Structures are given as structure tokens and as C-alpha cells.
Amino acid sequence: MARVNLLSHHRRKLPKRVPITPSQLSVTHKFPIIRVGLVLFLFLPGWLYAQTSRTSPTFFDAFRQFGNRERDRVFTDYSNLYNRNNVKNYGLALLGAGVMANTKFDGSFQKWHGDRVKSSYSCHELGEFSKVFGEGRYFIPIMVTSALTYRFFQEKLGLQNCALGDFTDRTMRGYFVGAPTLFTMQLVLGGDRPREGTSYWHPFQQDHGVSGHAFLGAVPFITAAQMTAQPCVKGTFYALSTLCAWSRVHDDAHYLSQALLGWYLAYLSVRAVSATEGGKSLPRGLTIFPVGEANSVGIGLHYLY
């Protein structure tokens, strides 16, 4: 008995195990699949790069090829837009806008719109929403970053063409090819805003002769319209492309002639990009162009099957 008591006296007492509640468990313990996901997240990119780097070009070779191809695309876009064939389009567009701006037409339309349409709450909400698509500080960085990343990885990893990637690239190039004309017209025409003055042109006095929001907001939708072959979808995108231009008229930020010039410049810019992609002078589908006669100015429609 004495020996047993001695051993029990020196026996080390173990602490009691405190049960762990589910709330004390970490996220990785609750969901083991997350641990697998973390491992894949940490090691899969490196593994993919190692696999593709065996056959794909190096970073600098891919970057050089990407730069050369994108430069060639942009140069072709500029040659498609700034050529002899488009001089008539520019001239007739400026003629029509000049008649509207330098007569009572713009002012009368602005007054009619304010009396009949602007008072509607639903129109106000639609105008606020549509204006966002013309905010260059948001959409230009998004489109440029997405397009350049897509084109670079096409060269580096040999990715196949993707409709969304092509859309961002063509939208970005539409912005770039039309920007010089936009800035030039805004400065040269010198129109004023409805809330600040009249629509009459005063060259080099103001910089509101063409709506920048109408241009930026129309390019993505016109690009989408010219990328699809479905007539209903194409018509829907063309209709949506006019909403940002209309929102500028609704907000008294631009006259009708200024909004129409911005939209039409977007149309010509996207058409130039479409010609680069398709190798045709006119893209397949609907083409809109101004028509001038002896005593009238109108719009012509051309549909290429």
C-alpha cells in the first residue's frame, strides 16, 4: 500500500480538456475546401506559368509583339477614319449641326424638351443613369486596362479570341481614334451650354461645341452593335447608344446639335475600327451617313448583308 500511495503522489496531473465550440474554430477548419483553395491560389499560377513558359515567348518578346500588333491596328484605324472618303461625312455633319446651332432650332428644341419631357421623374432618373456611360474617368481606364491585358496575354499565352476581350479592345481604339477630332471640334466650334448661353458658334471662345459625354457614352454600345449579326440585338444597342447624348440635352449641358455631333463622331470612329477588323470599307450591318441635297440635309441608311 505504501508503494502505491508513493506512486500516486508523484503522478503528474493532466489538465482537463476544454471542449472547443464551433465559433472558436478558424475559417479554414470549418471549411476544409478553403485550405485546398488557398493552396491552389498560391501554387497554381506558378505552375501554369512554368507550363506555358516552355512553349510561349518570353515576357519581353510577348510585350514587343503585343506593342507592334496594337500599333498596327491603331494606325489602320486612323487611316480608315482620316481619309478622303470621310471628308464628305464630316462636311455634311458639320453643315447640319451648323444649321441647327446658328439658327433658332437648337434653342426652340431645348425649350420644347424642357416643357414637355424634362418634368417627368422617370426621364430624370433615366438621364442620371445614362450619363454615367459618358464619364471618361471611369470607362476609359477600365477599357484601356482590360484591352491591353487581354491583348498582351494573347501574345504571351496564346489565348484564343474572346468576344468580351475584343469588345474592350475595339472600344478603347474607338476612343483613341476619335479623340483628336473631338478635341479639335470642341475648341474650334466654340459653342456654349444651354444653361450658360446660346448655341451659336463662336470659334475658340468656348469648348462645348461637341458633347464629349455623347461621344464616350456611344462608343461602347455602337461597338457592341457592330460586333453582332442579329438585327434585333443590333438595333437595341444602337438605340442604347443615343441615351447618353440625350441625357446631356435633358440636363441642359448641351444643345441637340452638340449631342448629335458627339454621337456621330462616335459612330464614325467605331466604323473605322470595324473596317480594320473586317477589312471592309463598310462594316457588315447598318451604316448611317448624312445626305446633302440642294435645299435639304438628311440621313441615309445602308445595310450590308
C-alpha positions as CSV (number, residue, x, y, z in Angstrom):
1,M,0.0,0.0,0.0
2,A,2.8,2.4,0.8
3,R,4.4,1.9,-2.7
4,V,1.1,2.5,-4.4
5,N,0.5,5.7,-2.4
6,L,4.0,6.9,-3.3
7,L,3.5,6.4,-7.0
8,S,0.1,8.1,-6.9
9,H,1.7,11.0,-5.0
10,H,4.2,11.6,-7.8
11,R,1.8,11.0,-10.6
12,R,1.5,14.1,-12.8
13,K,-1.9,15.5,-13.1
14,L,-3.0,16.3,-16.6
15,P,-5.2,19.4,-17.3
16,K,-8.7,18.9,-18.2
17,R,-9.5,19.2,-21.9
18,V,-11.8,22.2,-22.6
19,P,-14.1,21.5,-25.5
20,I,-13.8,23.9,-28.4
21,T,-17.0,25.5,-29.6
22,P,-17.7,25.9,-33.4
23,S,-17.4,29.7,-33.0
24,Q,-13.8,29.3,-31.9
25,L,-12.8,27.4,-35.0
26,S,-11.0,29.3,-37.8
27,V,-12.5,29.5,-41.2
28,T,-10.1,27.0,-42.7
29,H,-11.0,24.5,-40.0
30,K,-14.7,25.0,-40.6
31,F,-14.4,24.6,-44.4
32,P,-11.5,22.3,-45.4
33,I,-12.1,23.1,-49.0
34,I,-10.9,26.7,-48.4
35,R,-7.5,25.2,-47.4
36,V,-7.4,23.4,-50.8
37,G,-8.3,26.7,-52.5
38,L,-5.6,28.6,-50.7
39,V,-3.0,26.0,-51.8
40,L,-4.2,26.3,-55.4
41,F,-4.2,30.1,-55.2
42,L,-0.6,30.1,-54.0
43,F,0.9,27.4,-56.3
44,L,-1.3,27.1,-59.4
45,P,-0.3,30.4,-61.0
46,G,3.4,29.5,-60.8
47,W,2.7,26.0,-62.1
48,L,0.7,27.4,-65.1
49,Y,3.4,29.9,-65.8
50,A,6.0,27.1,-65.8
51,Q,4.0,25.0,-68.1
52,T,3.2,27.8,-70.6
53,S,6.7,29.3,-70.5
54,R,8.1,26.2,-72.1
55,T,6.4,26.9,-75.4
56,S,5.3,30.6,-75.1
57,P,7.5,33.6,-75.8
58,T,9.4,35.4,-73.1
59,F,7.8,38.4,-71.4
60,F,9.8,40.9,-73.4
61,D,9.2,39.1,-76.7
62,A,5.5,38.9,-76.0
63,F,5.5,42.6,-75.0
64,R,7.2,43.6,-78.2
65,Q,4.8,41.5,-80.4
66,F,1.8,42.9,-78.5
67,G,3.0,46.5,-79.0
68,N,3.7,46.0,-82.7
69,R,0.3,44.4,-83.4
70,E,-1.6,47.0,-81.4
71,R,0.3,49.8,-83.0
72,D,-0.6,48.4,-86.5
73,R,-4.3,48.2,-85.5
74,V,-4.4,51.8,-84.3
75,F,-2.6,53.1,-87.3
76,T,-5.0,51.3,-89.6
77,D,-7.9,52.7,-87.6
78,Y,-6.6,56.2,-88.1
79,S,-6.2,55.6,-91.9
80,N,-9.8,54.4,-92.1
81,L,-11.2,57.4,-90.3
82,Y,-9.0,60.3,-91.5
83,N,-9.1,59.8,-95.3
84,R,-10.7,61.3,-98.4
85,N,-13.8,59.2,-98.2
86,N,-14.8,60.6,-94.8
87,V,-14.4,64.2,-95.7
88,K,-17.9,64.3,-97.1
89,N,-19.3,62.7,-93.9
90,Y,-17.5,65.3,-91.8
91,G,-18.6,68.2,-94.0
92,L,-22.3,67.2,-94.1
93,A,-22.3,66.6,-90.4
94,L,-20.9,70.0,-89.7
95,L,-23.3,71.6,-92.2
96,G,-26.3,70.0,-90.5
97,A,-25.1,70.9,-87.0
98,G,-24.2,74.4,-88.1
99,V,-27.7,75.0,-89.4
100,M,-29.2,73.8,-86.1
101,A,-26.8,75.7,-83.9
102,N,-26.7,79.0,-85.7
103,T,-30.5,79.3,-86.1
104,K,-33.3,79.1,-83.6
105,F,-33.6,75.4,-84.0
106,D,-31.4,74.4,-81.0
107,G,-33.0,76.9,-78.7
108,S,-36.5,76.0,-79.7
109,F,-35.9,72.3,-79.3
110,Q,-34.3,72.9,-75.9
111,K,-37.4,74.9,-74.8
112,W,-39.8,72.2,-76.1
113,H,-37.9,69.5,-74.3
114,G,-37.8,71.4,-71.1
115,D,-41.6,72.0,-71.2
116,R,-42.8,68.6,-72.4
117,V,-40.2,66.0,-71.3
118,K,-37.9,67.3,-68.6
119,S,-40.6,67.5,-65.9
120,S,-41.0,63.6,-65.9
121,Y,-39.4,62.0,-62.9
122,S,-38.7,58.7,-64.8
123,C,-36.9,60.7,-67.5
124,H,-34.8,62.3,-64.9
125,E,-33.8,59.0,-63.4
126,L,-33.0,57.6,-66.8
127,G,-30.9,60.6,-67.7
128,E,-28.9,60.3,-64.5
129,F,-28.2,56.6,-65.2
130,S,-27.4,57.1,-68.9
131,K,-24.9,59.9,-68.1
132,V,-22.6,57.5,-66.3
133,F,-21.6,55.8,-69.5
134,G,-20.1,59.0,-70.7
135,E,-17.8,59.5,-67.6
136,G,-14.4,59.1,-69.1
137,R,-12.7,58.9,-65.7
138,Y,-14.4,55.6,-65.1
139,F,-14.7,53.9,-68.5
140,I,-11.5,54.9,-70.2
141,P,-9.3,53.3,-67.5
142,I,-11.5,50.2,-67.4
143,M,-11.4,49.7,-71.2
144,V,-7.8,50.5,-71.6
145,T,-6.6,48.2,-68.8
146,S,-8.8,45.4,-69.9
147,A,-7.9,45.7,-73.6
148,L,-4.2,45.9,-73.1
149,T,-4.2,43.0,-70.6
150,Y,-6.2,40.9,-73.0
151,R,-4.0,41.6,-76.0
152,F,-0.8,41.0,-74.0
153,F,-1.9,37.6,-72.7
154,Q,-2.9,36.7,-76.2
155,E,0.7,37.1,-77.3
156,K,2.2,35.6,-74.1
157,L,-0.1,32.6,-73.5
158,G,-1.6,32.1,-77.0
159,L,-5.2,32.8,-75.8
160,Q,-8.0,32.4,-78.4
161,N,-10.1,35.4,-79.4
162,C,-12.7,36.2,-76.8
163,A,-15.8,38.3,-77.6
164,L,-15.5,40.3,-74.3
165,G,-11.8,40.9,-74.9
166,D,-12.4,42.0,-78.5
167,F,-15.1,44.3,-77.3
168,T,-12.8,46.1,-74.8
169,D,-10.1,46.4,-77.4
170,R,-12.3,47.8,-80.1
171,T,-13.9,50.2,-77.6
172,M,-10.5,51.5,-76.5
173,R,-9.5,52.1,-80.1
174,G,-12.7,53.8,-80.8
175,Y,-11.9,56.3,-78.0
176,F,-8.4,56.8,-79.3
177,V,-9.2,57.3,-83.0
178,G,-12.0,59.8,-82.4
179,A,-10.3,61.8,-79.6
180,P,-8.3,64.2,-81.9
181,T,-11.4,65.2,-83.9
182,L,-13.4,65.6,-80.7
183,F,-11.0,67.9,-79.0
184,T,-10.5,69.9,-82.3
185,M,-14.2,70.4,-82.9
186,Q,-14.8,71.4,-79.3
187,L,-12.2,74.1,-79.5
188,V,-12.8,75.3,-83.0
189,L,-16.6,75.5,-83.0
190,G,-16.8,77.3,-79.7
191,G,-20.5,76.5,-78.8
192,D,-21.9,77.3,-75.4
193,R,-24.0,75.3,-72.9
194,P,-27.8,75.9,-72.7
195,R,-27.5,76.9,-69.1
196,E,-24.8,79.4,-69.9
197,G,-25.6,80.9,-73.3
198,T,-26.8,80.3,-76.9
199,S,-25.9,77.6,-79.3
200,Y,-24.4,80.0,-81.8
201,W,-20.8,79.1,-82.8
202,H,-18.1,81.5,-81.6
203,P,-14.8,79.9,-82.7
204,F,-12.2,79.5,-80.0
205,Q,-14.4,81.2,-77.4
206,Q,-15.8,78.1,-75.6
207,D,-15.1,74.3,-75.8
208,H,-18.6,72.9,-75.7
209,G,-19.3,72.7,-79.5
210,V,-19.3,68.8,-79.3
211,S,-20.5,66.7,-76.4
212,G,-17.7,64.6,-75.0
213,H,-20.2,62.6,-72.9
214,A,-22.2,61.8,-76.0
215,F,-19.1,60.5,-77.8
216,L,-17.8,58.4,-74.9
217,G,-21.2,57.1,-74.0
218,A,-22.0,56.0,-77.5
219,V,-18.7,54.2,-78.4
220,P,-19.3,51.0,-76.3
221,F,-22.8,50.5,-77.5
222,I,-22.1,51.1,-81.2
223,T,-19.1,48.8,-80.8
224,A,-21.4,46.1,-79.5
225,A,-23.9,46.8,-82.2
226,Q,-21.3,46.3,-85.0
227,M,-20.0,43.1,-83.4
228,T,-23.3,41.3,-83.6
229,A,-25.2,40.0,-86.6
230,Q,-28.6,39.8,-85.0
231,P,-30.8,42.6,-86.3
232,C,-32.8,43.0,-83.1
233,V,-29.8,43.0,-80.9
234,K,-28.0,45.4,-83.2
235,G,-31.0,47.8,-83.2
236,T,-31.2,47.6,-79.4
237,F,-27.5,48.6,-79.0
238,Y,-27.9,51.4,-81.5
239,A,-30.9,52.7,-79.5
240,L,-29.0,52.5,-76.2
241,S,-26.0,54.4,-77.8
242,T,-28.2,57.5,-78.0
243,L,-29.2,57.7,-74.3
244,C,-26.1,59.3,-73.1
245,A,-26.3,62.0,-75.8
246,W,-30.0,62.6,-74.8
247,S,-29.1,62.8,-71.1
248,R,-26.9,65.8,-71.9
249,V,-29.8,67.6,-73.6
250,H,-32.0,66.6,-70.7
251,D,-29.6,68.1,-68.2
252,D,-29.2,71.4,-70.1
253,A,-25.5,70.5,-70.5
254,H,-25.5,70.5,-74.4
255,Y,-27.8,71.6,-77.2
256,L,-29.2,69.0,-79.6
257,S,-26.7,69.8,-82.3
258,Q,-23.7,69.3,-79.9
259,A,-25.1,66.0,-78.7
260,L,-25.7,64.7,-82.2
261,L,-22.2,65.7,-83.3
262,G,-20.7,63.7,-80.4
263,W,-22.8,60.7,-81.2
264,Y,-22.0,60.8,-85.0
265,L,-18.3,61.1,-84.3
266,A,-18.5,58.0,-82.1
267,Y,-20.3,56.2,-85.0
268,L,-17.6,57.2,-87.5
269,S,-14.8,56.2,-85.1
270,V,-16.3,52.7,-84.3
271,R,-16.9,52.2,-88.0
272,A,-13.2,52.8,-88.7
273,V,-12.3,50.2,-86.1
274,S,-14.8,47.8,-87.6
275,A,-13.2,48.3,-91.0
276,T,-9.8,47.4,-89.6
277,E,-11.2,44.2,-88.1
278,G,-13.3,43.2,-91.1
279,G,-11.2,44.5,-93.9
280,K,-14.1,46.3,-95.5
281,S,-14.8,49.9,-96.2
282,L,-18.2,49.5,-94.6
283,P,-18.9,47.1,-91.7
284,R,-21.5,44.4,-92.2
285,G,-24.9,45.6,-90.9
286,L,-26.4,49.0,-90.7
287,T,-24.4,52.1,-91.8
288,I,-25.7,55.6,-91.1
289,F,-24.4,58.6,-93.1
290,P,-25.6,62.2,-93.7
291,V,-27.0,63.2,-97.1
292,G,-27.0,66.7,-98.6
293,E,-29.2,67.9,-101.4
294,A,-29.6,71.3,-102.9
295,N,-32.0,72.7,-100.3
296,S,-32.1,70.0,-97.6
297,V,-30.0,67.9,-95.3
298,G,-31.0,64.3,-94.3
299,I,-29.7,60.9,-93.1
300,G,-29.1,57.9,-95.3
301,L,-29.2,54.3,-94.2
302,H,-27.1,51.5,-95.8
303,Y,-27.5,47.8,-94.8
304,L,-24.8,45.4,-95.9
305,Y,-25.8,41.7,-95.8
